[in-house]
Amino acid sequence: MRFRGLMFFPILFLTLFVTSLTAQSLPPADNTAPRQDVSDKDLKVFVEIYKKVQKENEKMQAEMVSMVEDNGMTVERFNEVYQAQMQPDAAADISDKEQAKMQDIMTEIQTAQVAFQEKVAGIIEDNGMTVEKYEAVFMELQQNQELQMKFGEMMQG
């Protein structure tokens, strides 16, 4: 199954390797998107799915750290090289060997991401929600403070 936006799965960003996914902030809100009505029932289902996806994110994070380390790089060095590649103007001391390792690691991560996305789609659908509905609830959650409060209460309850 293919995802359209996947903005709600920021697992491949650099921050994955240095922070917990639960501490990451949501992407910036698109204030031009039409508002969605989210029922308490939909929010409850969303929260249950979100909790399961978080657990999968944690597993994926550990797998990705292993991918980096199994390829002979530290997570810290991986982050340095990754940042240098994202900012070509920055002067960076990256060997050809490290470039090759980065390519191998990124290929592994991309393959793992596809499998992860399929697994998450299954979790969403197995819990009675479509991927599109999940994305709509997620987008509304970014824009609606009242919904954010309910979400926070349900996450802790």
C-alpha positions, 0 to 999 in steps of 0.5 A: 500500500502506498501513502500519499503524504506520510508526513506523520511518519518522520522516522527517516529524518536525522532526529530519529537517531538522536531523539525519541520519536515521542518527543518530536513535534508535529510538522507545521500546520497547514492552516489552509486545509479545511477543518475536519470534524473528529468525533470522540470515537474517531479520536479514541481509535486514532489514539489506540493506533498511534500508541501501536505505531509508536511501539513500532517506531521504537522498534524501527529506531533500534533497527536503524541504529543497528543498521548504522552500527553494523555498517561500521559507523557510530550514530554520531558520525552518521549524523555528522556525515548526513548533515554535511550531505544535506548542507553541501556548502559546509566543509566536511571531512568525509572519506570515500569509505564513509560515502560508500557506507552512507550509501549502503546504510541509506539503501537499508533504511529506505528498504526498511521504511517501505516495510515499516510503512506497509506494517503501519498501514496494516495497523491502521486498517486492522484497527478500523480506520483508513489511512486517509482518515488517520491522516485527516485526524492527524492534520486536524490534531495539528490545527485544533487545540481542543482536540490536542487537549483531548488527545493528550488526555487520552494518551495518558489515560 
